[in-house]
Amino acid sequence: MTHTSRRNLLAVFAGATATVPLGAITASASPRSSAPSATPLAAPRGAAAAVPASPTAPRSSVTIGPLDPSYFTRVSLGALTTNVLPGTPERMEVLSGTQRLALLTKGARTVVLTGPERTFTENKQPFVDDFQRTLPDLSLPVADRKYWGTSPGGGSWSTLGPADTDYSVLPGGAAITLSTDYASRHATLRDDEITDVDVRAVARFDKVPTGQACSYALSFGYQDTHNNYRARLSFLTSGTVELRVEKEVADTVTQLTTATTLATNVPAGTNWTIRVRREGARIQVNAWRTDSAEPASWSVDVMDSTFVKGRVGLRALANQGCTNLPVKLVVSRFQVDASTWQNPPAVTHNAWVRVLPAPFDGNWTSSLEQTVRGWAGSPAPDALAYAAMFLAGAPAVTSTAAPAAGRQVLGKAGYGYLDPQGYRYEGADFHEYMNLGWTFPDGTYTGPSGKQVGNLDCSGYTRMVYGYHMGIPVAAGEDTSGTRIPRKSRHMVDHTPGVRIDRTNGTNPPAAGQLQPGDLLFFNADSGDDTVTATVDHVGIYLGPDAAGKRRFLSSRKTGNGPTLSDLGGASLLDGAGTYATKLHTVHRI
């Protein structure tokens, strides 16, 4: 691709800047090749830090540690030497003295440069689930039915006890039917790592109970059905509504505060909102009729640190002796305004991935040396920085150049729009993210898709980073020429320009001993067939080892609703026993 709009930069880094969260990055119109002609090899190591664990911290960030102002002084690199490394494919390292400056691969356009050390991190994004779907899908076998489905940006719902048929969703409301008394029913989001959180739910009962009370609660710090916190509203037979805040440890329930009467003579069908804000050991709770204003001060403000992390969700119960069952709880909204993971994923290294105008042919030339010197130590955005600019919390960047003038070309991306059952459609390509029609090199024109604006599926995300922003040609569809990036991952795996680094032997995932940041990773994640000829169905971009030394990648995924390096809905790791670790199929270098 030759369009200049892809050259929008992510940021202009000042001399002694400490950290640059994605939410604070500004766009520059400078071409990506602009950089100091010569700089030192790398920033001081150990300076970068992950996002603080706080609900108000940036959701995602690319952080550069404090740099000595002299770092940006134009100094000579001196003479450069080269060394061909053993192994296949052939690689050449470029040295300044004893320090590696660059690593080139014969047949590939991507180059790994040594530069300022950075930390890439991601934290849980805010989301709202307003249940605009219909579940369960009765056309599916019973074992495959999802009873509350997937929450936008929040993960999939788990529903427990006593019968699956007690749970359902119709557009605008998720239902828990209390068909028996004295049996708790739980719906929680499959995200066990949430610590600090600001969460609320809106729900109503269809009846005023008789005989005994019914209750609904907002759960947090949830470990399992026997161990959790909850802010609970009791709906009494008199129409009175009471608020309790409890913790349950090994089935023993402790009241964290005395019960508070919030209202009397409340009719059936009245929506009530429960809000919990938790920071460290401090737990604050409010509850109110949804058609009125939230109280100005917290109804409950207590300290407890029994459960440091856990899920959020809902619990419903009809007390033993309730006589007008079934009673139905309808949840119209579940909303997380802010939250953090206990250990947000973080990758720290000094590798920067840039793209040559043509594949490296194995020869070190004066022209190539000039290019590498121009890149040395530059903080201008590279492939990894562009990839991070579609994570949650990334600011919107609008192009000022044709053909995308006035269109958003960077900023948080979703995965796809929802089908009637709440599952995300694939098919969001790079130009659809921009709501822009596109003419491809073979003359094929593909129009915009209003439904996919702001979305990128896994291959669309890869094409956005390496195609639109880094300049690798992209194809309209399958394309077997090996000169353009095909549209789908199953075609990319064999026909993307560049060189193959490793592939499964049909039994085990590839060892990927020469894996480098920026490499494309192809997975046979869904087909259940591990053979060499199996259908590849997912693609990601290798980022690097995380704080635990595990190899982590970026990809756009349905469960996380967009690009992610986190473990929501499956670990984004090439190590361990997770889906992506065991289903890695091919490693490719563009």
Phi, psi and omega in degrees: 000147183239005185292132183289343182296337180291349187272006174303133180268155178284322192200159167241112186272127177283164190305313186242032181299137182276301180219153181229089175294152181304324182295348181250000183286141176245158184268150176235149179267005181291146177294153186292344181279349181290128182190159173304142184289335177205133180216168173299169188285324187201157175286164176303132183284153177083005184275330186284150181224152179286168178298135178300150178279091181204141179299337182264001178290159176303141182294326180212157179200156165242116190245130173249130182294167179302132183249139172296133181306331180293347179304324185268006176290135179286106179236160182280137174283341185079192182290143176253142176238161181233158181210125178276126182273150177290158177108172180236134359288167180292132178233148178236127174261144179249126187244144168244104190067237179258001183262137177285130178261320185207157176228119182247148179240129180298127181092356182244155176263337181284141179231134176263119180256149170272127183213198178303137178292137181230155170240125174259129179214162182216145176230172186294135182269149172297154178199163175230131171249110177254014167059047178271069181201171179235117182213153000287161174275103188289351177282346181272155171303151184306320183293339183260358183285135176254128191266336169234349173076213185247134179271134182302114178076358186246355183099182182267151180276140170250127179244131187226129167074145339273344182222138179303326183291353175283353185239138178197167177222134166238154184311118178103354181193136173258133187249141166239116181265119178274089183270344176224153179270165174057038176219114180289145174237132186236137170231114183230155177272137186283067177217096189275357191259009184286129176252263177295143184200149169234105190226149178215158177220148176239126183207165180211151171264145181277352180219153163277125186292156173239154180085297178214166186284162167240157180215155168228146186225150171264116182268146175207162187057028187285120174265313178194187184292346183257351186217111183186164165262156172202142170257114194242133171258123176262127178257106186276165181295339180278352186093003177281143177242126181240146178252132174230145173240123191227159164233143178242122180235115180052045176075001176263122185263129176241131176280125178276348177201165178287152179297143181238129175280124182260329183196160175233163177054043180276122181285161175298151178083009179273123178287135175235138177255133171245132177234134176236131171239122181236126174227113184062233180271356183272128180239121178239138186224139168229152173212140185199159172297129187297334180278005176239176183281150174296139177305145184290332179238159182291136176289327179227135177217100187227169178242132174195139184230029183298312181248112184285325182216171178159182181282167165244154181174207185224154176223141177226147184206138166256121181298153179300126182106357174295129192251354182246037176289152004280144171246136185247131171262127178246119180261116184264345183202134172229123194223125172252111181276330179198143176194167178217153172273152180300316179230084180302139178298138181216136177237124180239125174196177180246026180269129176240135187250115180240170189235126176285157177291342179209158180301143177292127184263007179095355182253129177272114184243167178296324178295317179294321177299320179297319179297312182295320177298322179295331179277338192303119176072003183291136174270010176299145185305139176244188183299321182290323178294317177299317181300321180289340183281013173241007176285166177302133179095350179291137181285152177288136175237126182256134180286148175248005185239150176293150004270003185253022181305130180083358180258148176287128181242351176216156180131159183318131179246144167270184179265313182182168180280167190267143171274178184299338178267003177087012177265149188273132176287141167281172172115006182271104181269175185301319183284336176287326172307320183274357186056050187227133170289154186218134173258121184271168185303332180275005179092353179293131177252131175239126184283171177288165176231108182301330181285339185254012179301130180083006182247153175214121171282183190297317180283327176297322177296315179298318180290327177296315182289303187274335179272291186295313187271330183254354168090010175283132180301144178240150182258160178288326185214234188294300174053106181257014186287337184077011180248351182223154178280116179296169185286320189249152183299325181292340174264328177304320189303330181250345190233004175291138177304146177124210185227146176280134180264319181194158179210152178301149176272007181098347180240313183241153174296153181296148179289330177054050182295335179257021181303135179229151173306138181097345179295148175274137180245127180247137186235146169257067194278331189246338189284340180074015181238117186264008183288163182301327183271006183298158180285122172283136185227005180207146179222143177218178181240122182292131182258313180145179180286140180272189185297337178267004180082009180269141183282120188242148182227163175256137172200160177267126188228152182294312186297317179278356181056059174129186181300139184202154168240013186266185186250013179294119180079017180132134186291132177277055187232150174262004180239148179102202185247015180286172183304312186286329176293321184271344184249012175300131186249311186213144171245129185227141178247123184291000000 
